[in-house]
Amino acid sequence: MFNSLIFQYTSIKPLGDRVLVKIKTVEEKTGGGILLPSSAQSKPQGGEVVAVGEGKSISSKTLDISVKVGNTVLYSKYAGNDFKGTDGSNYIALRASDVMAVLS
């Protein structure tokens, strides 16, 4: 699921219309306490926005991104590229258009 690539940087700035999301942790146990193997766990589709690009450039105009840092979002199941950060958390970099909803 995650690349073996672990970034050794202290910050990541998405470019263009991209968004960096800290992936919500997946439940590893059922309600009854049964441990689920990773093959039985569904891929997470939500998390918290931690960084946002400057927006999409069209001609000489830049279109703002509608999500903001701190928003909790749902995104398309097969969107983006996921990786593990140096803090041990899982992240996904995706296009703003792959964000389906902002939760409140």
Residue frames relative to the residue before (quaternion, step in Angstrom):
aa qw qx qy qz dx dy dz
M 1.0000 0.0000 0.0000 0.0000 0.00 0.00 0.00
F 0.7991 0.2096 -0.1111 0.5525 3.58 0.85 -0.89
N 0.5497 -0.6005 0.4695 0.3419 3.52 -1.11 0.70
S 0.5018 -0.6246 0.4932 0.3389 3.55 -1.19 0.45
L 0.5050 0.6566 -0.4101 0.3816 3.56 1.32 -0.16
I 0.0395 -0.7782 0.6268 -0.0006 3.57 -0.72 1.08
F 0.3675 -0.7612 0.4952 0.2010 3.54 -0.60 1.15
Q 0.2564 -0.7732 0.5669 0.1229 3.55 -1.00 0.86
Y 0.4975 0.6476 -0.4229 0.3928 3.58 1.15 0.59
T 0.4848 -0.6813 0.4679 0.2862 3.56 -1.17 0.54
S 0.8005 0.0861 -0.0748 0.5883 3.61 1.19 -0.32
I 0.1636 -0.7528 0.6309 0.0923 3.52 -1.24 0.58
K 0.1273 -0.7883 0.6002 0.0469 3.59 -0.82 1.02
P 0.3325 -0.7430 0.5415 0.2103 3.61 -0.50 1.12
L 0.3196 -0.7469 0.5543 0.1810 3.57 -1.10 0.69
G 0.8340 0.2139 -0.1505 0.4858 3.55 -1.24 0.50
D 0.7924 -0.2911 0.2418 0.4785 3.53 -0.93 -0.99
R 0.4442 0.7045 -0.4462 0.3273 3.57 1.09 0.64
V 0.2150 -0.7575 0.6115 0.0771 3.51 -1.27 0.67
L 0.2259 -0.7501 0.6050 0.1422 3.59 -1.05 0.78
V 0.0736 -0.8135 0.5763 -0.0247 3.56 -0.68 1.17
K 0.3246 -0.6910 0.6102 0.2118 3.56 -1.03 0.88
I 0.3724 -0.7740 0.4739 0.1940 3.55 -0.48 1.26
K 0.4901 -0.6388 0.5177 0.2893 3.53 -1.05 0.91
T 0.4895 -0.6730 0.4647 0.3025 3.59 -0.91 0.88
V 0.4122 -0.7108 0.5270 0.2171 3.53 -1.10 0.81
E 0.5001 -0.6329 0.4992 0.3164 3.54 -1.06 0.77
E 0.2273 -0.7920 0.5554 0.1122 3.56 -0.80 1.02
K 0.7199 0.3261 -0.2203 0.5718 3.57 1.33 -0.07
T 0.4626 -0.6305 0.5390 0.3130 3.52 -1.23 0.50
G 0.7021 -0.4432 0.3397 0.4419 3.57 -1.28 0.09
G 0.6940 0.4659 -0.2611 0.4828 3.57 1.17 -0.60
G 0.6077 -0.6065 0.3350 0.3881 3.59 1.28 0.11
I 0.4716 0.6641 -0.4527 0.3629 3.60 1.25 0.19
L 0.4006 -0.7107 0.5277 0.2363 3.58 -0.87 0.99
L 0.2572 -0.7684 0.5702 0.1353 3.56 -0.92 0.96
P 0.3988 -0.6826 0.5429 0.2835 3.62 -0.88 0.83
S 0.6478 -0.5448 0.3521 0.3995 3.60 -1.11 0.57
S 0.6191 0.5546 -0.3492 0.4327 3.61 1.09 -0.60
A 0.6972 0.4519 -0.2682 0.4876 3.61 1.18 -0.48
Q 0.5857 0.5732 -0.3723 0.4357 3.58 1.25 -0.21
S 0.4000 -0.7033 0.5279 0.2582 3.56 -0.98 0.80
K 0.5627 -0.5963 0.4511 0.3525 3.55 -1.19 0.62
P 0.4713 -0.6789 0.4772 0.2988 3.61 -0.83 0.94
Q 0.1432 -0.7966 0.5837 0.0652 3.56 -1.11 0.70
G 0.7318 0.3655 -0.2407 0.5225 3.56 1.11 0.54
G 0.1843 0.7785 -0.5886 0.1165 3.51 -1.28 0.37
E 0.5820 -0.5796 0.4540 0.3452 3.53 -1.38 -0.19
V 0.4328 -0.6849 0.5259 0.2590 3.56 -0.92 0.96
V 0.1133 -0.8177 0.5633 0.0350 3.59 -0.74 1.08
A 0.7916 0.0102 -0.0229 0.6106 3.61 1.24 -0.30
V 0.1389 -0.7858 0.6016 0.0373 3.55 -1.14 0.76
G 0.4738 -0.6637 0.5049 0.2831 3.57 -1.07 0.80
E 0.6690 -0.5282 0.3524 0.3863 3.56 -1.31 0.12
G 0.6507 -0.4983 0.3193 0.4758 3.61 1.21 -0.27
K 0.5766 -0.5958 0.4418 0.3426 3.53 -1.32 0.31
S 0.2836 -0.7606 0.5639 0.1519 3.56 -0.90 0.97
I 0.0302 0.7570 -0.6509 0.0494 3.54 -0.88 1.05
S 0.7955 -0.0478 -0.0605 0.6011 3.54 -0.55 1.26
S 0.7634 -0.3141 0.2386 0.5115 3.60 -0.61 -1.06
K 0.6034 0.5568 -0.3519 0.4495 3.58 1.29 0.20
T 0.2423 -0.7405 0.6074 0.1552 3.55 -1.21 0.60
L 0.2582 -0.7612 0.5791 0.1360 3.56 -0.77 1.10
D 0.4360 -0.7125 0.4902 0.2490 3.57 -0.76 1.06
I 0.4270 -0.6601 0.5555 0.2708 3.53 -1.27 0.51
S 0.4363 -0.7531 0.4370 0.2272 3.57 -0.80 1.02
V 0.6615 0.4609 -0.3336 0.4886 3.62 1.16 -0.25
K 0.2363 -0.7732 0.5788 0.1063 3.55 -1.16 0.66
V 0.6381 -0.4976 0.4154 0.4155 3.55 -1.27 0.39
G 0.7495 0.3530 -0.2874 0.4807 3.57 -0.88 0.97
N 0.5434 0.6088 -0.4056 0.4118 3.61 1.22 -0.36
T 0.2900 -0.6924 0.6251 0.2137 3.55 -1.19 0.62
V 0.0545 -0.8440 0.5318 -0.0422 3.56 -0.63 1.15
L 0.2892 -0.6709 0.6447 0.2252 3.50 -1.42 0.31
Y 0.0579 -0.8069 0.5876 0.0186 3.57 -0.97 0.81
S 0.6884 -0.4953 0.3554 0.3930 3.51 -1.31 0.42
K 0.6038 -0.6325 0.3642 0.3204 3.58 -0.93 0.97
Y 0.7937 0.3000 -0.1504 0.5073 3.60 0.89 -0.85
A 0.4259 0.7299 -0.4392 0.3049 3.59 1.23 0.34
G 0.8702 0.2734 -0.1378 0.3861 3.51 -1.38 0.34
N 0.4216 -0.6482 0.5731 0.2713 3.47 -1.47 -0.13
D 0.1824 -0.8062 0.5556 0.0900 3.56 -0.72 1.04
F 0.0066 0.7854 -0.6172 0.0463 3.53 -1.22 0.63
K 0.4432 -0.6591 0.5369 0.2844 3.54 -1.32 0.30
G 0.3488 -0.7452 0.5366 0.1874 3.58 -0.87 0.98
T 0.6739 -0.4960 0.3564 0.4157 3.57 -1.27 0.21
D 0.6350 0.5239 -0.3291 0.4626 3.60 1.23 -0.40
G 0.5711 -0.6143 0.3677 0.4017 3.59 1.30 0.00
S 0.5604 0.5980 -0.3884 0.4212 3.58 1.27 -0.15
N 0.4086 -0.6868 0.5451 0.2535 3.54 -1.26 0.48
Y 0.1046 -0.7965 0.5955 0.0023 3.55 -0.97 0.97
I 0.1221 -0.7544 0.6346 0.1153 3.54 -1.32 0.33
A 0.2106 -0.7357 0.6320 0.1227 3.55 -1.03 0.89
L 0.1166 0.8087 -0.5637 0.1214 3.57 -0.65 1.10
R 0.5824 -0.5540 0.4519 0.3869 3.55 -1.29 0.27
A 0.5983 -0.5836 0.4118 0.3631 3.56 -1.10 0.71
S 0.6335 0.5481 -0.3340 0.4320 3.61 1.07 -0.66
D 0.6150 0.5383 -0.3491 0.4584 3.62 1.25 -0.27
V 0.5385 0.5750 -0.4145 0.4556 3.60 1.28 -0.11
M 0.2483 -0.8129 0.5158 0.1071 3.57 -0.62 1.17
A 0.8143 -0.0417 0.0674 0.5750 3.60 1.07 -0.66
V 0.2776 -0.6925 0.6351 0.1999 3.52 -1.31 0.51
L 0.2725 -0.7802 0.5464 0.1358 3.57 -0.75 1.08
S 0.0344 -0.7990 0.5999 0.0231 3.57 -1.06 0.69
